[in-house]
């Protein structure tokens, strides 16, 4: 860059760069910024997401055994994990009132995070004696310090779309919930895997709570899954939309948190519950 | 095993992930009288005093007429510079989007300093709840146009530039506030069949629907593509107006509700 700030002949001042003078809407310009891969920042970290409805709303009997299992997993000091939580029934109640009031979708998105945070506080209260801390929104650069000190960070799971939640594709509800938020966190930081801890053995082709003949997916590629995408899904649809274009995250596991040992096995990299693999991701 | 303790509501049985939701929704507009206005980064702010001062004069005049204006600022050439470096380093889109937050914030602070004597007040992205106060006091709130998605920005196929930038932030702000139109001050008369700075035979489009615009599949458009994609789904903000801030009178006309420049409808 010999001349850092040329005064353009079009009256605008440009800084010399590949995108100088370019419209960032131009398709050719946009494709020039792309490559086969994204930088991976924390490739040895697992993100564990604990369900709101599926685990927390069941209370003590579901929460305490899972906390005990996490404490046990933490005894291996080489294991690196970040935990996030869902909000469950209180999120649904918040949104149902907000819909009745006619609040804009951005208003709904702004409100729901508080309900997830309550579960995050509960979890941290139980895990703190064994080393855990709530992580501020995007304080990712503290993560090496957390891991070094044996502290498990509890991340904010709802993404900061807030008042800017885009109008949804269909219906009236915000599309960017906690599943999407935690997925994106794992992908942008180039993590090893996301493990969703729910109250079913994994992902089924139909809601197993309503259909006795529902079939469990074992290990499946994202491409295969998208061909037979279950209408009633245990995870946010937006997560799958975003995963299609993602370059980093290779592995999502869905395990049953009501069955002792499933999370531990998933953390070890074993194929347990439903394992979804994105073949062309860097992983 | 312990049962789920569920609060009864219209959504209590819902997985909230399906597409079969049928709810009675009668939307309420938050602040429908507010004019949500973007000042372009590369198109206006990077041109400096010559371009910006006359625009601010017209905005102050509109404010004196009682028109409620919220200004959002674009990024411009410094944003392109950091995007370029970050792309070379293969930064994930969420990192690029986070880098992209800083320049519109600088620009908003510059505009606030210029407007301070006329009630210009710098506003953080999550401060919409304080807007009623600012506007009742006769202030001109100024903020960054960048949505707060940051690290949570989605990757688009074939690009690592964040798809939601300051145009998207302006549209989404207008939609949240319940404004019928979002106004974009740029350095062109609006939409053209191609980039008029590079292709002299490009022709002006005064009026177009989002659907028609998408169908044209233009190699280049004056606004971010996601905005055109979202427009038909909007509850409130069903029009985007692009005006030429370099032509005297256009900004004030737009703020008075006149159809100048290009209008893209839902």
Interface residues (C-beta under 8 A of the other chain):
Chain A: X10 X11 X12 X13 X14 X15 X17 X18 X19 X20 X21 X22 X23 X24 X25 X26 X27 X28 X30 X31 X32 X33 X34 X35 X37 X38 X39 X41 X53 X54 X57 X58 X59 X60 X61 X62 X88 X89 X90 X91 X92 X93 X95 X96 X97 X99 X100 X101 X102 X103 X104 X105 X106 X107 X110 X138 X140 X159 X160 X161 X162 X163 X164 X165 X166 X167 X168 X169 X170 X171 X172 X173 X176 X177 X179 X181 X184 X185 X187 X188 X189 X190 X199 X207 X231 X232 X233 X234 X235 X236 X237 X241 X242 X244 X245 X246 X247 X248 X258
Chain B: X1 X2 X3 X4 X5 X6 X7 X9 X10 X11 X12 X14 X15 X16 X17 X18 X19 X20 X21 X23 X24 X25 X26 X27 X28 X29 X30 X42 X43 X46 X47 X48 X50 X51 X77 X78 X80 X81 X83 X84 X85 X87 X88 X89 X90 X91 X92 X93 X94 X95 X98 X125 X126 X128 X147 X148 X149 X150 X151 X152 X154 X155 X156 X157 X158 X159 X160 X161 X164 X165 X168 X169 X172 X173 X175 X176 X178 X187 X195 X197 X219 X220 X221 X222 X223 X224 X225 X226 X230 X233 X234 X235 X236
